[in-house]
Amino acid sequence: MRQTADMEPEPKPTSAARTSLSRIMTSLDVNLLGTVHGGVVMKLVDDVAGAVAQRHSGGPAVTAAVDGMTFLEPVRVGDLVHAHAQVNWAGRTSMEVGVRVVAEPWDQAGVPPKHVATAYLVFVAVKPDGSPREVPPVVAETESDQRRGREARIRRRSRLASRQEIMASRESRVD
Ligand SMILES: CC(C)(COP(=O)(O)OP(=O)(O)OC[C@H]1O[C@@H](n2cnc3c(N)ncnc32)[C@H](O)[C@@H]1OP(=O)(O)O)[C@@H](O)C(=O)NCCC(=O)NCCS
């Protein structure tokens, strides 16, 4: 059904926006130690999460926050890196997108991909003037989706609480 200005967006299942991006790491991606620079992985994470947010919200969405970016294992030149992402939770105009990054070592054919990084990003869907617009509720399809939704709500509460606490501490401070 078409979405109009006075109608709420229709709920969408997690599978509707789930997206993966893959890339082979090259010698242009390395840090001074010779392993892959964290920023290269972060760019892949932001790209795949942005695609998910755009698919879920049906239009442009901007990165509002990145947290829980965890690097678990080094990535090497030649590794085939996959970033898998989906919407974990949707609010009124914002969404949390979870990203799992895995790497297939270039020199070990047939071994299971290694889990190398995880991240949680908040995207806000925007109108052409940059102001926030409503996003569809997300429908969890599996028990894992439900768990991700529960955990996303915990992260949302802690993000908002720490932001409020910091704002209050700035207001109460007399410099
Ligand atoms: C993201 C942005 C559109 C939010 O605009 P805003 O006027 O602060 O919007 P609001 O206060 O109405 O918040 C909108 C939603 O975003 C959420 N939000 C805003 N900032 C957030 C933050 N730092 N962390 C988590 N959620 C945030 C709000 O909770 C709200 O969610 P809800 O509607 O689901 O309840 C605005 O800050 C912006 O344009 N930022 C720059 C984004 C950008 O350029 N990204 C690329 C980086 S290079």
Ligand as a Chemical Component Dictionary entry (heavy atoms), coordinates in Angstrom:
data_LIG
# 
_chem_comp.id                   LIG 
_chem_comp.type                 NON-POLYMER 
_chem_comp.pdbx_formal_charge   0 
_chem_comp.three_letter_code    LIG 
# 
loop_
_chem_comp_atom.comp_id 
_chem_comp_atom.atom_id 
_chem_comp_atom.alt_atom_id 
_chem_comp_atom.type_symbol 
_chem_comp_atom.charge 
_chem_comp_atom.model_Cartn_x 
_chem_comp_atom.model_Cartn_y 
_chem_comp_atom.model_Cartn_z 
_chem_comp_atom.pdbx_ordinal 
LIG C1  C1  C 0 20.466 12.752 12.715 1  
LIG C2  C2  C 0 19.680 14.068 12.656 2  
LIG C3  C3  C 0 18.837 14.112 11.372 3  
LIG C4  C4  C 0 18.762 14.106 13.881 4  
LIG O1  O1  O 0 18.108 15.338 13.839 5  
LIG P1  P1  P 0 17.411 15.942 15.150 6  
LIG O2  O2  O 0 16.801 17.240 14.802 7  
LIG O3  O3  O 0 18.356 15.833 16.298 8  
LIG O4  O4  O 0 16.249 14.934 15.326 9  
LIG P2  P2  P 0 15.417 14.523 16.622 10 
LIG O5  O5  O 0 15.954 15.133 17.872 11 
LIG O6  O6  O 0 13.985 14.747 16.254 12 
LIG O7  O7  O 0 15.714 12.960 16.698 13 
LIG C5  C5  C 0 15.295 12.121 15.653 14 
LIG C6  C6  C 0 15.510 10.673 16.064 15 
LIG O8  O8  O 0 16.909 10.425 16.099 16 
LIG C7  C7  C 0 17.276 9.916  17.367 17 
LIG N1  N1  N 0 18.612 10.447 17.616 18 
LIG C8  C8  C 0 19.088 11.673 17.354 19 
LIG N2  N2  N 0 20.372 11.779 17.716 20 
LIG C9  C9  C 0 20.725 10.573 18.222 21 
LIG C10 C10 C 0 21.905 10.039 18.779 22 
LIG N3  N3  N 0 23.016 10.748 18.882 23 
LIG N4  N4  N 0 21.892 8.759  19.208 24 
LIG C11 C11 C 0 20.781 8.014  19.094 25 
LIG N5  N5  N 0 19.617 8.450  18.574 26 
LIG C12 C12 C 0 19.594 9.720  18.150 27 
LIG C13 C13 C 0 16.226 10.462 18.313 28 
LIG O9  O9  O 0 16.148 9.664  19.477 29 
LIG C14 C14 C 0 14.987 10.344 17.445 30 
LIG O10 O10 O 0 14.560 8.969  17.404 31 
LIG P3  P3  P 0 13.004 8.532  17.299 32 
LIG O11 O11 O 0 12.308 9.490  16.367 33 
LIG O12 O12 O 0 13.049 7.147  16.719 34 
LIG O13 O13 O 0 12.469 8.579  18.690 35 
LIG C15 C15 C 0 20.645 15.306 12.678 36 
LIG O14 O14 O 0 21.315 15.351 13.922 37 
LIG C16 C16 C 0 21.671 15.252 11.570 38 
LIG O15 O15 O 0 21.369 15.592 10.418 39 
LIG N6  N6  N 0 22.905 14.830 11.889 40 
LIG C17 C17 C 0 23.962 14.703 10.866 41 
LIG C18 C18 C 0 23.846 13.339 10.200 42 
LIG C19 C19 C 0 24.924 13.127 9.167  43 
LIG O16 O16 O 0 25.248 14.020 8.396  44 
LIG N7  N7  N 0 25.483 11.922 9.152  45 
LIG C20 C20 C 0 26.571 11.593 8.300  46 
LIG C21 C21 C 0 27.825 11.827 9.049  47 
LIG S1  S1  S 0 29.139 12.337 7.999  48 
# 
loop_
_chem_comp_bond.comp_id 
_chem_comp_bond.atom_id_1 
_chem_comp_bond.atom_id_2 
_chem_comp_bond.value_order 
_chem_comp_bond.pdbx_ordinal 
LIG C1  C2  SING 1  
LIG C2  C3  SING 2  
LIG C2  C4  SING 3  
LIG C2  C15 SING 4  
LIG C4  O1  SING 5  
LIG O1  P1  SING 6  
LIG P1  O2  DOUB 7  
LIG P1  O3  SING 8  
LIG P1  O4  SING 9  
LIG O4  P2  SING 10 
LIG P2  O5  DOUB 11 
LIG P2  O6  SING 12 
LIG P2  O7  SING 13 
LIG O7  C5  SING 14 
LIG C5  C6  SING 15 
LIG C6  O8  SING 16 
LIG C6  C14 SING 17 
LIG O8  C7  SING 18 
LIG C7  N1  SING 19 
LIG C7  C13 SING 20 
LIG N1  C8  SING 21 
LIG N1  C12 SING 22 
LIG C8  N2  DOUB 23 
LIG N2  C9  SING 24 
LIG C9  C10 SING 25 
LIG C9  C12 DOUB 26 
LIG C10 N3  SING 27 
LIG C10 N4  DOUB 28 
LIG N4  C11 SING 29 
LIG C11 N5  DOUB 30 
LIG N5  C12 SING 31 
LIG C13 O9  SING 32 
LIG C13 C14 SING 33 
LIG C14 O10 SING 34 
LIG O10 P3  SING 35 
LIG P3  O11 DOUB 36 
LIG P3  O12 SING 37 
LIG P3  O13 SING 38 
LIG C15 O14 SING 39 
LIG C15 C16 SING 40 
LIG C16 O15 DOUB 41 
LIG C16 N6  SING 42 
LIG N6  C17 SING 43 
LIG C17 C18 SING 44 
LIG C18 C19 SING 45 
LIG C19 O16 DOUB 46 
LIG C19 N7  SING 47 
LIG N7  C20 SING 48 
LIG C20 C21 SING 49 
LIG C21 S1  SING 50 
# 
